[in-house]
């Protein structure tokens, strides 16, 4: 059994397949060594929580703050919470991204709101003092560029979490809970080209002005994003070596 699993929570299958490939590259694992678990089609098997050394959770057009949720979204959020609790219990490790950080924040008793969105772009993230001593985030340095595109965010660090990354637009960019659960608001896995390609699937979903597609994509392609994928590489080296 491969030591890591990518958890898919995107309804757009082509975008999910590309995201899987992005995670595989960023984690530094070989083809076939990153299983894919699609929560859109099936409930997470209980045995999976003890079958993998770690999980990486991709993004989604779902929002924790959605007023109306389908049965599938409700089930997806329940399963993501199960992964988070397993990481807190030491059964596995987990790295949640974008939509997933909202699920974890809510589970911990924090608040997710719509007042800290970021458009599709490369944002500058500042490391906190606690990040300097973290084995995953410490080597990233005092600040780095990361790719963002989200409508909601955590209003404050949830109870029990240690803030690792922040910026003015969205103060909760990354945190750790315990020593095996990580969450980022930004997307750590894609290259600029990956992110520009992903834009095609979400052209009319509110992450950017669709009439400015070419300009937004060009800005993304010109961004220098090197440290976020290294976070995932260190996550793999730490928990799935």
Secondary structure by P-SEA (a helix, b strand, c coil): cccbbbbbcccaaaaaaaaaaaaaaaaccccccbbbbbcccccccaaaaaaccbbbbbbcccccccccccaaaaaaaaaaaaaaaaaaaccccccccaaaaaaaaaaaccccccccccccbbbbbbbcccccccccccccccbbbbbbccccccccccccccccccccccccccccccccbbbbcccccccaaaaaaacccccccccccccaaaaaaaaaaacccccaaaaaaaaaaaccc
